[in-house]
């Protein structure tokens, strides 16, 4: 058995801002909401979301002999996360200005696992970072990180919404588990709903990806070629930058999430004349490679 205190201290040493531990149990209520969202067609062209639903909401089917889930979060909030100057039309979601979080957090989780194996040498584990069917937001809420905000993201009262999640699923029990946070929520605030240029945020605290700028600018199968992009060329922070919790949250502290690109240096003119070689030099380690230079140039014209 590993103690929760040891897990928390180890995760903080590795560089995570948030850490919680929950039992590897099914998420029946969350699965029902997800299936209703799918049935309404809100996932548009993201057909991969229709697969592996059993595994997504029951990690025991995803990882054999799993007993516990260690949920970790790390802030990426930077000086670019709270919105762009009026009229700027080459906007990039702030997380995409950094090195790809999938790679960074996967390495951090591997480091955490090695720390845990010092007290549990036979420990078996698997690490996940937004690349497998894991209901990570639901697990984060269960771990006490916060609540699901109106814009469908986990809201933490101290860090806001601009933090990445990663999970370490282990085959050991923990002496104590976390519980959901109580007493704090969005109240009557609807700033995120009102800030979305295409009204993509649903009353159910989910998103209609058919109208979502982030989906439209990134996914290779465009969700809706007719929606307005409002100056965004990769991703979108519109619903997050206005959130009061993000407005008052501290900037990220982990240097691994320092922006490596200044978006104001990449003007529309700079993007239009950029070559593939230049794009590779500038963005090869960032999430922007997912859409590629040609897609970004096309987004400039929308």
C-alpha positions in Angstrom: 0.0 0.0 0.0 1.2 3.5 -0.9 0.2 6.5 1.3 -1.6 9.4 -0.2 0.9 11.8 1.5 3.8 10.1 -0.3 2.0 10.4 -3.6 1.2 14.1 -3.2 4.7 15.0 -2.1 6.2 13.0 -4.9 3.9 14.6 -7.5 4.7 18.1 -6.2 8.4 17.4 -6.5 8.0 16.3 -10.0 6.3 19.6 -10.8 2.6 19.1 -10.7 0.4 21.8 -9.1 -2.6 19.6 -8.4 -2.8 15.9 -7.3 -5.6 13.7 -6.1 -6.2 10.0 -5.7 -9.5 8.1 -6.4 -10.4 4.5 -6.5 -10.6 2.9 -9.9 -14.4 2.7 -10.0 -16.9 3.1 -12.9 -18.3 6.5 -13.7 -21.9 5.6 -14.5 -23.6 9.0 -14.2 -20.9 10.7 -16.3 -21.2 8.0 -19.0 -25.0 8.6 -19.3 -24.4 12.3 -19.9 -21.7 11.6 -22.5 -23.9 9.1 -24.4 -26.7 11.7 -24.5 -24.2 14.2 -25.9 -23.1 11.8 -28.6 -26.7 10.9 -29.5 -27.4 14.6 -30.1 -24.5 14.7 -32.6 -22.5 17.3 -30.7 -19.3 15.4 -31.4 -19.7 16.2 -35.1 -16.7 14.6 -37.0 -14.9 13.4 -33.9 -16.0 9.9 -34.6 -13.3 8.4 -32.4 -15.3 9.5 -29.4 -17.9 6.8 -30.2 -15.3 4.1 -29.6 -14.3 2.4 -26.3 -17.0 4.0 -24.2 -16.9 1.1 -21.7 -13.2 1.8 -21.2 -13.6 5.5 -21.1 -15.8 5.4 -18.0 -14.4 2.4 -16.3 -10.6 2.3 -16.0 -10.7 -1.2 -14.7 -11.5 -2.2 -18.3 -8.7 0.0 -19.6 -6.0 -1.3 -17.2 -6.2 -4.8 -15.9 -6.0 -5.2 -12.1 -6.2 -1.4 -11.6 -7.1 -0.3 -8.1 -6.4 3.5 -7.9 -6.1 6.5 -10.2 -3.6 9.3 -9.4 -4.9 12.4 -11.1 -2.4 15.2 -11.7 -2.8 18.7 -13.0 -0.3 21.4 -14.0 -1.0 25.0 -14.9 0.1 26.5 -18.2 -1.5 29.9 -17.7 0.8 32.6 -19.2 0.7 36.3 -20.1 -1.0 35.3 -23.3 -3.8 33.3 -21.6 -6.1 36.2 -20.7 -6.9 37.4 -24.2 -5.4 39.2 -27.2 -5.5 42.9 -28.1 -8.6 44.1 -29.9 -8.7 43.2 -33.6 -5.6 40.9 -33.6 -6.3 38.2 -36.2 -3.6 35.6 -35.8 -4.6 34.3 -32.4 -3.3 31.0 -31.0 -4.6 29.2 -27.9 -2.0 29.8 -25.2 -1.4 26.1 -24.5 -0.2 25.7 -28.1 2.6 28.2 -27.6 4.4 25.7 -25.4 6.1 22.4 -26.0 3.5 19.6 -26.6 1.9 18.9 -23.2 1.3 15.2 -24.2 5.1 14.6 -24.3 5.9 16.8 -21.3 3.3 15.4 -18.9 3.9 11.8 -20.0 7.5 12.3 -18.9 6.5 13.8 -15.6 4.1 10.9 -14.9 6.9 8.4 -15.7 9.1 10.3 -13.2 6.3 10.1 -10.6 5.9 6.4 -11.2 9.6 5.9 -10.6 9.3 7.8 -7.3 6.4 5.5 -6.3 8.4 2.4 -7.1 10.9 3.3 -4.5 8.3 2.4 -1.9 6.5 -0.2 -4.0 9.0 -1.9 -6.3 6.4 -4.3 -7.8 4.0 -1.5 -8.7 2.4 -1.8 -12.1 1.1 1.3 -13.8 0.0 3.0 -17.0 0.2 6.7 -17.7 -2.4 8.6 -19.8 -2.4 12.2 -21.2 -5.4 13.0 -23.3 -4.5 10.4 -25.8 -6.6 7.4 -24.7 -10.3 6.8 -23.7 -10.1 8.2 -20.2 -12.8 10.4 -18.7 -10.1 12.6 -17.2 -12.3 15.6 -16.4 -14.7 13.4 -14.4 -11.8 11.8 -12.6 -10.4 15.3 -11.8 -13.7 16.4 -10.3 -13.9 13.2 -8.3 -10.4 13.9 -7.1 -11.4 17.2 -5.7 -9.8 19.5 -8.3 -12.9 21.6 -8.8 -16.2 21.4 -10.7 -17.3 21.3 -14.4 -17.8 24.9 -15.5 -20.3 26.1 -18.0 -17.7 25.8 -20.7 -17.3 22.1 -20.0 -13.8 22.4 -18.4 -12.7 21.7 -14.8 -12.6 24.9 -12.8 -10.2 25.1 -9.9 -10.8 28.0 -7.5 -7.1 28.8 -7.4 -5.8 27.9 -10.8 -8.8 28.5 -12.9 -9.2 26.3 -16.0 -5.9 26.6 -17.7 -4.2 23.5 -16.5 -3.4 20.2 -18.2 -4.4 16.8 -16.7 -2.6 13.5 -16.6 -3.4 10.2 -15.0 -1.4 7.4 -13.5 -3.5 4.2 -13.1 -1.9 1.8 -10.6 -2.5 -1.7 -9.4 -2.1 -0.8 -5.8 -4.5 0.5 -3.1 -3.9 3.8 -1.3 -4.5 4.4 2.4 -6.8 7.4 1.7 -8.8 8.7 -1.3 -10.0 12.2 -2.2 -13.6 13.3 -2.5 -15.2 15.9 -4.7 -15.0 19.6 -3.8 -18.0 21.2 -2.3 -19.3 24.8 -1.7 -17.7 26.5 -4.8 -19.1 26.8 -8.3 -19.8 29.2 -11.2 -22.8 30.8 -9.5 -24.8 33.0 -11.9 -21.7 33.8 -14.0 -22.2 33.2 -17.8 -19.2 35.1 -19.1 -17.8 32.0 -21.0 -21.2 31.4 -22.6 -21.5 35.0 -23.8 -17.9 35.1 -25.0 -18.2 32.2 -27.4 -18.5 33.8 -31.0 -20.6 30.9 -32.2 -22.7 30.0 -29.2 -21.1 26.6 -29.0 -21.5 26.2 -25.2 -24.6 24.2 -24.3 -26.8 24.7 -21.2 -25.7 21.2 -20.2 -22.1 22.4 -19.6 -21.0 20.6 -22.7 -19.9 21.9 -26.1 -21.3 21.5 -29.6 -18.2 20.8 -31.5 -20.0 21.7 -34.8 -19.8 25.4 -33.7 -16.5 25.2 -31.7 -13.6 27.3 -33.1 -11.0 25.1 -31.5 -12.4 22.0 -33.3 -12.7 23.9 -36.6 -9.2 25.2 -36.6 -7.4 22.0 -35.5 -9.2 18.9 -36.5 -8.2 17.7 -40.0 -11.8 17.0 -40.8 -13.3 20.4 -40.3 -16.3 20.5 -38.0 -18.1 23.3 -39.9 -16.5 25.4 -42.6 -19.0 28.1 -42.2 -18.5 29.2 -38.6 -16.6 32.4 -37.9 -13.1 32.0 -36.4 -12.9 35.5 -34.9 -9.2 35.8 -35.6 -8.2 32.4 -34.2 -5.9 30.3 -36.3 -5.1 27.5 -33.9 -7.4 26.6 -31.0 -9.4 29.1 -29.1 -9.3 30.6 -25.6 -12.4 32.8 -25.8 -14.4 31.0 -23.2 -11.5 30.7 -20.8 -9.8 34.1 -21.0 -13.0 35.8 -19.7 -13.4 33.4 -16.7 -13.0 35.3 -13.5 -11.0 32.4 -12.0 -8.5 32.7 -14.8 -8.4 36.4 -14.5 -7.2 36.1 -10.9 -5.2 32.9 -11.1 -1.4 33.0 -10.8 0.8 32.5 -13.8 2.2 29.0 -14.2 5.2 28.1 -12.0 6.6 25.1 -13.8 9.2 26.3 -16.4 8.5 23.3 -18.6 5.3 25.3 -19.6 7.0 28.5 -20.5 5.8 29.8 -23.9 8.4 29.2 -26.5 6.6 31.4 -29.1 5.5 35.0 -28.9 2.3 35.1 -30.9 2.5 38.8 -31.5 5.7 38.2 -33.5 3.8 35.8 -35.8 1.6 38.4 -37.6 -0.8 37.3 -40.4 1.8 38.6 -42.9 4.5 36.4 -41.3 2.3 33.4 -41.4 1.3 33.9 -45.0 5.0 34.0 -46.2 6.2 31.3 -43.9 7.8 28.2 -45.5 7.5 24.6 -44.2 11.1 24.8 -43.1 10.5 27.9 -41.0 7.3 26.4 -39.6 9.3 23.4 -38.5 11.9 25.5 -36.8 9.3 27.6 -35.0 6.7 25.1 -34.1 8.0 21.5 -34.4 7.8 20.8 -30.7 4.4 22.4 -30.2 0.8 21.1 -30.7 0.5 23.3 -33.8 2.1 20.5 -35.9 -1.3 18.7 -35.5 -2.9 21.0 -38.0 0.1 22.0 -40.0 1.1 25.2 -41.8 -1.3 24.9 -44.7 -4.3 24.6 -42.4 -3.1 27.6 -40.3 -2.8 29.7 -43.5 -6.3 28.7 -44.5 -7.6 29.7 -41.1 -6.2 33.2 -41.6 -8.5 33.6 -44.6 -11.7 32.7 -42.7 
